[in-house]
Amino acid sequence: MPFSKHSRILYLQKSLRSIDVDALLLSDRANILYLTGFYISGVSLLIPRLDKPVYFSDRMNFSLVGNSVKNKNFTVARGNTIADILDHIFSKKIGKIGIYPRYFDLDRYLAMRNKNGLKLLTVQNDVERMRSVKSAEEIVFLRTAAKATVKIWKYIEKRIAYGMTEIEISTMLDTRIRELGYQNSFPSIVAAGPNSAHPHAVPTKKKLKNGEFVLLDFGIKYMDYSSDLTRIWHEGRMGRTLGAFYDAVRAVSDDAIRDLRPGVKIGNLVKKSYKRFLDSGLNGYIRHSLGHGVGLDIHEEPFLRENSEDILEKGMVVTIEPGLYKPKVGGIRWEDMVLITKNGCEVLTV
């Protein structure tokens, strides 16, 4: 179920009371933003099981944080050094801190662990799980971001021409994003011809030659929420290999989207999708998962992998991005953002 802004901290504190920790310490952008509505570099968030959460700010940004975090249920503390945080922890007689190891800084971990008997314990990332199901407000933000991204693509595809370099195309794309008042949700990927065999290719001075295609993967941020879109620009017919890749990728994408609905086990969805590649003898060209959740982070839960035991729920927003890649020849990927609805799904990137 989606969580309202008011219920997020309460739910998290309730979950903390079910495990053997006194508080949770966060320092990553997306989780703090989700829980408080504001993030800037140089902050941390301490969430005790029972007491008010404490938003630690470095001294430079203390007044900004104080003005931005208007929730009276939070305490804003001046100072975000390890010493500042430890002073508060010891004053509250907190002995066990839960951390998310994926985001917890190693220097901070080494400086804090066993300090005066303090224990740092890795715990399940309940905040990321909460974020996987979007509220009505979050869905509005993601739908708006997706629609704007499609409009940007339609503007750019008309202006791509043979002879342009990957850097020129990516500059044109990023400039358009800025002109419309948005920021990139991640560095734009523009890969022409054989360079598209690299799923995360970096734009180069390579020119788009006659008969080649170019792969563009990009997104924007709207109200802190991300979009993600991959499209292929080409004129005329592709060669036999890449043409077969293109047809297979589009078919797998369409089939997967038709299968999206609440209650579907993600692992089964991915296996079914990849069986089409297998039946076509193309499974050896797969280089990544079928897709991922998208929200405050460009990649977040749920992740669409074969070994996933997760179940799709109403309110999740995921990408469907099958891809096939052959070294020195090229790669084809097609990506859409999709909202899981009550009885099926809604493609947002149309």
C-alpha positions as CSV (number, residue, x, y, z in Angstrom):
1,M,0.0,0.0,0.0
2,P,1.2,3.6,-0.6
3,F,2.2,5.7,2.4
4,S,1.2,9.3,3.0
5,K,3.8,11.7,4.1
6,H,2.4,11.8,7.6
7,S,2.4,8.0,8.0
8,R,5.9,7.2,6.7
9,I,7.8,8.0,9.9
10,L,5.2,6.4,12.1
11,Y,5.2,3.2,10.1
12,L,9.0,3.1,10.1
13,Q,9.2,3.6,13.9
14,K,6.6,0.8,14.3
15,S,8.9,-1.5,12.2
16,L,11.9,-0.5,14.3
17,R,10.1,-1.6,17.5
18,S,9.8,-5.1,16.1
19,I,13.6,-5.5,15.8
20,D,16.4,-5.2,18.3
21,V,17.6,-1.6,17.6
22,D,17.1,1.7,19.3
23,A,17.2,3.9,16.3
24,L,17.9,4.1,12.5
25,L,20.6,6.4,11.1
26,L,20.3,7.5,7.4
27,S,22.5,9.7,5.2
28,D,21.3,8.9,1.7
29,R,19.4,11.4,-0.5
30,A,16.4,9.4,-1.6
31,N,15.4,7.9,1.7
32,I,15.8,11.2,3.6
33,L,13.9,13.0,0.9
34,Y,11.1,10.5,1.1
35,L,10.8,10.7,4.8
36,T,11.2,14.4,5.3
37,G,10.5,16.1,2.0
38,F,13.9,17.9,2.0
39,Y,17.5,16.9,1.3
40,I,20.7,18.7,0.9
41,S,24.3,17.5,1.0
42,G,25.7,17.5,4.5
43,V,22.7,16.1,6.4
44,S,21.8,12.9,8.3
45,L,18.5,11.6,9.8
46,L,18.3,9.7,13.1
47,I,15.0,8.0,13.7
48,P,14.5,6.6,17.3
49,R,11.9,4.0,18.0
50,L,9.9,6.3,20.2
51,D,11.3,9.8,20.2
52,K,11.2,12.6,17.6
53,P,13.4,12.1,14.6
54,V,16.5,14.3,14.5
55,Y,17.6,16.0,11.3
56,F,21.3,16.7,11.6
57,S,22.6,19.6,9.4
58,D,26.1,20.8,8.8
59,R,26.5,24.3,10.2
60,M,26.7,26.0,6.8
61,N,23.2,24.8,5.8
62,F,21.5,24.9,9.2
63,S,19.2,27.9,8.6
64,L,18.2,26.5,5.2
65,V,17.3,23.1,6.7
66,G,15.5,24.8,9.5
67,N,13.4,26.8,7.1
68,S,12.7,23.8,4.8
69,V,11.9,21.1,7.3
70,K,8.7,22.5,8.7
71,N,7.3,19.3,10.3
72,K,7.0,20.0,14.0
73,N,7.5,16.3,14.7
74,F,11.2,16.6,13.7
75,T,14.1,18.2,15.6
76,V,16.7,20.0,13.5
77,A,20.1,19.8,15.1
78,R,23.1,22.0,14.3
79,G,26.1,20.0,13.2
80,N,26.5,16.8,11.2
81,T,29.9,15.6,12.2
82,I,30.5,12.2,13.7
83,A,31.1,13.9,17.1
84,D,27.8,15.8,16.8
85,I,25.8,12.6,16.1
86,L,27.6,10.6,18.8
87,D,27.0,13.4,21.4
88,H,23.3,13.2,20.7
89,I,23.2,9.4,20.7
90,F,25.0,9.1,24.0
91,S,22.8,11.8,25.6
92,K,19.7,9.8,24.7
93,K,21.4,6.5,25.9
94,I,21.0,4.9,22.5
95,G,23.1,1.7,22.3
96,K,22.1,0.0,19.1
97,I,21.9,1.8,15.7
98,G,20.4,0.3,12.6
99,I,22.1,1.1,9.3
100,Y,21.6,0.4,5.6
101,P,25.1,-0.9,4.6
102,R,24.5,0.0,0.9
103,Y,24.5,3.7,1.8
104,F,26.5,3.9,5.0
105,D,29.8,5.6,4.6
106,L,32.8,3.4,5.6
107,D,34.7,6.2,7.4
108,R,31.6,6.9,9.5
109,Y,31.1,3.2,10.2
110,L,34.7,2.7,11.4
111,A,34.6,5.9,13.5
112,M,31.3,5.0,15.2
113,R,31.3,1.3,15.7
114,N,32.0,0.2,19.3
115,K,32.5,3.8,20.4
116,N,31.6,3.7,24.1
117,G,30.0,0.3,23.4
118,L,27.8,1.6,20.5
119,K,26.7,-1.2,18.2
120,L,25.9,-0.6,14.5
121,L,23.6,-3.3,13.1
122,T,22.7,-3.9,9.5
123,V,18.9,-4.0,9.0
124,Q,16.4,-4.5,6.2
125,N,15.9,-1.4,4.1
126,D,12.2,-0.9,5.0
127,V,12.2,2.7,3.5
128,E,13.1,1.4,0.0
129,R,10.3,-1.2,0.3
130,M,7.9,1.6,1.3
131,R,9.0,3.7,-1.7
132,S,8.3,0.9,-4.2
133,V,4.5,1.6,-4.0
134,K,3.8,5.2,-5.0
135,S,1.2,7.5,-3.5
136,A,-1.3,9.4,-5.7
137,E,0.9,12.5,-5.5
138,E,4.0,10.6,-6.5
139,I,2.1,9.0,-9.4
140,V,1.2,12.5,-10.6
141,F,4.9,13.6,-10.5
142,L,6.0,10.5,-12.3
143,R,3.3,10.7,-15.0
144,T,4.2,14.4,-15.6
145,A,7.9,13.5,-15.8
146,A,7.2,10.7,-18.3
147,K,5.0,12.8,-20.5
148,A,7.5,15.6,-20.6
149,T,10.3,13.1,-21.5
150,V,8.3,11.8,-24.5
151,K,7.8,15.3,-25.8
152,I,11.5,15.9,-25.5
153,W,12.2,12.8,-27.5
154,K,9.8,13.8,-30.2
155,Y,11.5,17.2,-30.5
156,I,15.0,15.6,-30.6
157,E,14.2,12.8,-33.1
158,K,13.3,15.3,-35.7
159,R,16.7,17.1,-35.4
160,I,19.0,14.1,-35.5
161,A,20.9,13.9,-38.8
162,Y,23.7,11.8,-40.3
163,G,27.1,13.4,-39.7
164,M,26.3,14.5,-36.2
165,T,28.5,13.1,-33.4
166,E,27.2,11.4,-30.3
167,I,28.4,14.3,-28.2
168,E,26.5,16.8,-30.5
169,I,23.3,14.8,-30.2
170,S,23.7,14.4,-26.4
171,T,24.4,18.2,-26.1
172,M,21.3,19.0,-28.1
173,L,19.3,16.6,-25.9
174,D,20.7,18.0,-22.6
175,T,20.3,21.6,-23.8
176,R,16.6,20.9,-24.6
177,I,16.1,19.4,-21.1
178,R,17.6,22.6,-19.5
179,E,15.6,24.9,-21.8
180,L,12.4,23.4,-20.5
181,G,13.5,23.9,-16.9
182,Y,14.4,20.3,-16.0
183,Q,17.5,18.5,-14.8
184,N,18.8,15.1,-16.1
185,S,17.8,12.2,-13.9
186,F,21.1,10.5,-15.1
187,P,23.8,11.3,-17.7
188,S,22.3,10.9,-21.1
189,I,23.3,7.8,-23.1
190,V,23.8,8.4,-26.9
191,A,25.4,5.5,-28.8
192,A,25.6,5.3,-32.6
193,G,26.2,2.1,-34.6
194,P,28.6,-0.4,-32.9
195,N,28.9,1.8,-29.8
196,S,25.3,0.8,-28.9
197,A,26.7,-2.7,-28.0
198,H,27.6,-1.1,-24.7
199,P,24.4,-0.7,-22.6
200,H,25.9,2.3,-20.7
201,A,27.9,3.8,-23.5
202,V,29.3,7.3,-22.9
203,P,28.9,9.8,-25.8
204,T,32.0,10.2,-28.0
205,K,33.1,12.1,-31.1
206,K,32.0,9.2,-33.3
207,K,29.8,10.5,-36.2
208,L,26.5,8.9,-37.1
209,K,27.2,7.4,-40.5
210,N,24.7,6.9,-43.3
211,G,22.6,3.8,-42.6
212,E,23.5,3.6,-38.9
213,F,21.1,4.0,-36.0
214,V,21.5,5.7,-32.7
215,L,20.3,4.6,-29.3
216,L,19.2,7.3,-26.8
217,D,18.6,6.6,-23.1
218,F,17.7,9.6,-21.0
219,G,15.4,11.1,-18.4
220,I,14.5,14.2,-16.4
221,K,13.6,15.1,-12.8
222,Y,10.3,16.6,-12.0
223,M,9.6,17.5,-8.3
224,D,12.5,15.2,-7.4
225,Y,11.0,12.3,-9.3
226,S,12.8,10.6,-12.2
227,S,11.8,9.5,-15.7
228,D,13.6,7.0,-17.9
229,L,13.2,6.4,-21.6
230,T,15.1,4.6,-24.3
231,R,14.4,5.0,-28.0
232,I,16.1,4.1,-31.3
233,W,16.5,6.6,-34.1
234,H,17.0,5.1,-37.6
235,E,16.1,5.6,-41.2
236,G,15.5,2.8,-43.7
237,R,16.1,-0.8,-42.9
238,M,18.6,-2.2,-40.4
239,G,20.9,-5.1,-41.2
240,R,19.8,-8.7,-40.6
241,T,21.3,-9.1,-37.1
242,L,20.2,-5.8,-35.7
243,G,16.8,-5.9,-37.5
244,A,16.2,-9.3,-35.8
245,F,17.3,-7.8,-32.4
246,Y,14.9,-4.8,-32.9
247,D,11.9,-7.0,-33.8
248,A,12.5,-9.4,-30.9
249,V,13.1,-6.6,-28.4
250,R,9.9,-4.8,-29.4
251,A,7.9,-8.1,-29.2
252,V,9.3,-8.9,-25.8
253,S,8.5,-5.4,-24.5
254,D,4.9,-5.6,-25.8
255,D,4.4,-9.0,-24.3
256,A,5.8,-8.1,-20.9
257,I,3.7,-4.9,-20.7
258,R,0.5,-7.0,-21.5
259,D,1.4,-9.2,-18.5
260,L,1.8,-6.4,-16.0
261,R,-0.8,-6.5,-13.3
262,P,-1.1,-6.8,-9.5
263,G,-0.3,-10.2,-8.1
264,V,2.2,-11.2,-10.8
265,K,5.4,-12.7,-9.5
266,I,8.3,-10.7,-11.0
267,G,10.6,-13.7,-11.4
268,N,8.0,-15.5,-13.5
269,L,7.4,-12.4,-15.6
270,V,11.1,-12.1,-16.4
271,K,11.5,-15.8,-17.2
272,K,8.5,-15.7,-19.5
273,S,9.8,-12.6,-21.3
274,Y,13.3,-14.1,-21.8
275,K,11.9,-17.4,-23.1
276,R,11.0,-15.5,-26.3
277,F,14.6,-14.6,-26.7
278,L,15.6,-18.2,-25.9
279,D,13.1,-19.6,-28.5
280,S,14.6,-17.2,-31.1
281,G,18.2,-18.3,-30.2
282,L,18.9,-14.8,-29.0
283,N,19.3,-15.4,-25.2
284,G,23.1,-15.2,-25.6
285,Y,22.9,-11.5,-26.3
286,I,21.1,-10.5,-23.1
287,R,23.2,-8.2,-20.9
288,H,20.9,-6.9,-18.2
289,S,17.6,-7.3,-16.3
290,L,14.1,-6.7,-17.8
291,G,13.7,-3.5,-15.9
292,H,13.5,-1.7,-12.5
293,G,11.4,0.5,-10.3
294,V,11.8,4.2,-10.8
295,G,10.9,7.1,-8.4
296,L,13.2,9.3,-6.3
297,D,16.0,7.2,-7.6
298,I,16.4,6.2,-11.2
299,H,16.9,2.6,-10.2
300,E,15.0,1.4,-7.1
301,E,12.8,-1.4,-6.0
302,P,11.3,-3.5,-7.4
303,F,14.1,-4.9,-9.7
304,L,12.8,-7.1,-12.5
305,R,15.2,-10.1,-12.3
306,E,14.7,-13.8,-12.9
307,N,15.4,-14.7,-9.3
308,S,13.0,-12.1,-7.8
309,E,10.4,-13.3,-5.4
310,D,8.7,-9.9,-5.3
311,I,5.1,-9.5,-6.4
312,L,3.8,-6.6,-8.5
313,E,1.4,-4.3,-6.6
314,K,-0.9,-1.5,-7.6
315,G,1.0,1.8,-7.5
316,M,4.4,0.5,-8.5
317,V,6.1,2.2,-11.4
318,V,8.6,0.1,-13.3
319,T,10.5,0.2,-16.5
320,I,10.3,-2.5,-19.1
321,E,13.6,-2.4,-21.0
322,P,14.5,-5.6,-22.8
323,G,17.8,-5.4,-24.7
324,L,20.1,-7.4,-27.0
325,Y,23.7,-6.6,-27.6
326,K,26.4,-8.0,-29.9
327,P,30.0,-6.7,-29.5
328,K,31.3,-4.7,-32.5
329,V,27.9,-4.8,-34.1
330,G,25.5,-3.0,-31.9
331,G,22.7,-3.2,-29.4
332,I,19.0,-2.6,-29.3
333,R,17.1,-1.5,-26.2
334,W,13.5,-0.2,-25.9
335,E,12.4,1.3,-22.6
336,D,9.0,2.5,-21.3
337,M,7.8,3.5,-17.8
338,V,4.7,1.6,-16.7
339,L,2.3,2.2,-13.8
340,I,0.7,-0.9,-12.2
341,T,-3.0,-0.2,-11.9
342,K,-5.9,-2.0,-10.1
343,N,-6.5,-4.4,-13.0
344,G,-3.5,-4.1,-15.3
345,C,-1.1,-1.3,-16.2
346,E,-0.8,2.1,-17.8
347,V,2.2,2.9,-20.0
348,L,3.3,6.4,-19.0
349,T,5.8,7.0,-21.8
350,V,3.3,7.4,-24.7
